[in-house]
Amino acid sequence: MEILVMGAGVGGLAVARGLLAAGHRVRVFERAPGWRTGGAAVMIFSNGTAVLDDLGVSLDGVGARIDRIDALTSGGRLRTSQNIAHAAERYGFLTKVVSRRRLLERLADGLPGDLVEYGRECRGVEQDGRRVTATFGDGTAATGDLLVGADGHHSAVRARLWGEGSVAPATFGTWQGLSPIDVEVTRSHTNLMITGREGACGLMPAGEGLLQWWFDVRWTPSDPRPADPLADMRRRFGHWASPVPEVLAAAPEGDLAFFGHHWNKVRRVWGEGRVTLVGDAAHIMPPTLGQGANQTLEDAWVLGRELAKGGDPVERLRAYERARYPHVSLVSRMARRNPANWRIPPMIGRLFPETSQTAMLARFSNRLTALAA
Ligand SMILES: Cc1cc2nc3c(=O)[nH]c(=O)nc-3n(C[C@H](O)[C@H](O)[C@H](O)COP(=O)(O)OP(=O)(O)OC[C@H]3O[C@@H](n4cnc5c(N)ncnc54)[C@H](O)[C@@H]3O)c2cc1C
């Protein structure tokens, strides 16, 4: 089949890889004028690395392996500790933090050089029962058998399918950066999640001497942005226990970017006819569980498997959405409750099993469920 993919982020490239390998003709249309090099780093859990492995994508030599996630109080006391290496042993796939730039490089590695058509912003989608046509901001159009909207948070394809207003702001946003900050956690295999009255701070090693650092703060879209965000972070969080003050002292202003988070209720049916969605276009959620990109990779994996079954492609698209629904809707509901930022008292946190993330990952994942079956 000839398949049109809107968006060349994590989802668009993963979908293209899988469908090209299955012998389909694929064209990817990206609004941006070129390759995305920013966007800091993402945590790819065992479910995501398993999908990447199936797509022939290796993260060897990039990013940092994560073995533990420790949640701390702002005073430095341990709230909970999660043994992430246990999931790697159970499923055979590591958890890694990798910069978005490296992840996209690896996803694009080996794909045809002219696969992605940059500067092509999808503005409209029409279908007539046999073919589907995308129209672009430059007045051009492309026609194929199927269309996949992988155009992220502000998806034009989703707006066409669901109308405007289907996504709502969450209650908080993140100031984050990816910087060469030489503190112990940068050289470790541990992700620190620190929570206090003022908000939350996350620190994780991202390889190549880089630290992914972020601060979650309460937010509504009408909030004015601070004139000097780094000074604002230092004022709010600078009195927390080490290493927060050291990170704030070393953090370069230019690396700081803000993301206000959004959420939509995951639908049982995402698409219509010959059109479907993957990734944030279908299920935007706050990044508290670090599963957004992982769920996007899961979408690409299931979509590829469904289309490989042959038969009516429209029915295959709906089967893909049905297969993803129970897993991604669970992740989405949990991410909305924001458990990573809960201030669990250390006395209670000690009672939590260290390996609970392992079983939870299988519940989040079509890929790991298939592995276990
Ligand atoms: C602060 C923050 C931290 C995060 N941390 C993690 C994490 O640790 N782990 C994790 O798994 N996930 C994380 N996520 C979520 C993750 O980044 C997303 O879920 C993931 O990038 C979704 O991939 P996507 O391909 O759907 O969208 P994107 O990666 O956003 O790609 C969409 C692409 O479509 C293009 N596009 C947009 N509109 C159009 C159009 N009209 N026509 C053509 N192209 C278009 C865009 O330019 C972009 O290239 C985080 C998100 C944020 C904001």
PDBQT file of the ligand as one rigid body, heavy atoms in Angstrom, charges set to zero:
ROOT
HETATM    1  C1  LIG A 401       8.825  17.905  29.158  1.00  0.00    +0.000 C 
HETATM    2  C2  LIG A 401       8.539  16.583  28.496  1.00  0.00    +0.000 A 
HETATM    3  C3  LIG A 401       9.221  15.453  28.925  1.00  0.00    +0.000 A 
HETATM    4  C4  LIG A 401       8.957  14.210  28.339  1.00  0.00    +0.000 A 
HETATM    5  N1  LIG A 401       9.632  13.099  28.788  1.00  0.00    +0.000 NA
HETATM    6  C5  LIG A 401       9.352  11.886  28.264  1.00  0.00    +0.000 A 
HETATM    7  C6  LIG A 401      10.035  10.702  28.716  1.00  0.00    +0.000 A 
HETATM    8  O1  LIG A 401      10.916  10.742  29.581  1.00  0.00    +0.000 OA
HETATM    9  N2  LIG A 401       9.708   9.501  28.161  1.00  0.00    +0.000 N 
HETATM   10  C7  LIG A 401       8.735   9.415  27.198  1.00  0.00    +0.000 A 
HETATM   11  O2  LIG A 401       8.453   8.306  26.736  1.00  0.00    +0.000 OA
HETATM   12  N3  LIG A 401       8.091  10.508  26.732  1.00  0.00    +0.000 NA
HETATM   13  C8  LIG A 401       8.369  11.731  27.247  1.00  0.00    +0.000 A 
HETATM   14  N4  LIG A 401       7.711  12.840  26.790  1.00  0.00    +0.000 N 
HETATM   15  C9  LIG A 401       6.659  12.677  25.781  1.00  0.00    +0.000 C 
HETATM   16  C10 LIG A 401       7.237  12.532  24.378  1.00  0.00    +0.000 C 
HETATM   17  O3  LIG A 401       8.093  13.613  24.086  1.00  0.00    +0.000 OA
HETATM   18  C11 LIG A 401       6.100  12.480  23.363  1.00  0.00    +0.000 C 
HETATM   19  O4  LIG A 401       5.103  11.599  23.810  1.00  0.00    +0.000 OA
HETATM   20  C12 LIG A 401       6.596  12.018  21.998  1.00  0.00    +0.000 C 
HETATM   21  O5  LIG A 401       7.539  12.915  21.471  1.00  0.00    +0.000 OA
HETATM   22  C13 LIG A 401       5.410  11.878  21.036  1.00  0.00    +0.000 C 
HETATM   23  O6  LIG A 401       5.890  11.603  19.746  1.00  0.00    +0.000 OA
HETATM   24  P1  LIG A 401       5.034  12.036  18.478  1.00  0.00    +0.000 P 
HETATM   25  O7  LIG A 401       5.770  11.514  17.301  1.00  0.00    +0.000 OA
HETATM   26  O8  LIG A 401       3.610  11.670  18.684  1.00  0.00    +0.000 OA
HETATM   27  O9  LIG A 401       5.058  13.629  18.511  1.00  0.00    +0.000 OA
HETATM   28  P2  LIG A 401       6.296  14.601  18.274  1.00  0.00    +0.000 P 
HETATM   29  O10 LIG A 401       7.558  13.979  18.740  1.00  0.00    +0.000 OA
HETATM   30  O11 LIG A 401       5.872  15.911  18.860  1.00  0.00    +0.000 OA
HETATM   31  O12 LIG A 401       6.372  14.729  16.685  1.00  0.00    +0.000 OA
HETATM   32  C14 LIG A 401       5.330  15.339  15.940  1.00  0.00    +0.000 C 
HETATM   33  C15 LIG A 401       5.951  15.866  14.648  1.00  0.00    +0.000 C 
HETATM   34  O13 LIG A 401       4.905  16.302  13.792  1.00  0.00    +0.000 OA
HETATM   35  C16 LIG A 401       5.280  17.554  13.224  1.00  0.00    +0.000 C 
HETATM   36  N5  LIG A 401       4.034  18.259  12.870  1.00  0.00    +0.000 N 
HETATM   37  C17 LIG A 401       3.189  18.925  13.695  1.00  0.00    +0.000 A 
HETATM   38  N6  LIG A 401       2.142  19.393  13.028  1.00  0.00    +0.000 NA
HETATM   39  C18 LIG A 401       2.311  19.023  11.725  1.00  0.00    +0.000 A 
HETATM   40  C19 LIG A 401       1.533  19.199  10.560  1.00  0.00    +0.000 A 
HETATM   41  N7  LIG A 401       0.361  19.876  10.575  1.00  0.00    +0.000 N 
HETATM   42  N8  LIG A 401       1.997  18.680   9.384  1.00  0.00    +0.000 NA
HETATM   43  C20 LIG A 401       3.180  17.973   9.358  1.00  0.00    +0.000 A 
HETATM   44  N9  LIG A 401       3.957  17.801  10.445  1.00  0.00    +0.000 NA
HETATM   45  C21 LIG A 401       3.514  18.304  11.625  1.00  0.00    +0.000 A 
HETATM   46  C22 LIG A 401       6.081  18.238  14.313  1.00  0.00    +0.000 C 
HETATM   47  O14 LIG A 401       6.909  19.258  13.787  1.00  0.00    +0.000 OA
HETATM   48  C23 LIG A 401       6.878  17.052  14.876  1.00  0.00    +0.000 C 
HETATM   49  O15 LIG A 401       8.082  16.831  14.183  1.00  0.00    +0.000 OA
HETATM   50  C24 LIG A 401       7.986  14.099  27.328  1.00  0.00    +0.000 A 
HETATM   51  C25 LIG A 401       7.308  15.240  26.886  1.00  0.00    +0.000 A 
HETATM   52  C26 LIG A 401       7.586  16.474  27.446  1.00  0.00    +0.000 A 
HETATM   53  C27 LIG A 401       6.847  17.698  26.976  1.00  0.00    +0.000 C 
ENDROOT
TORSDOF 0
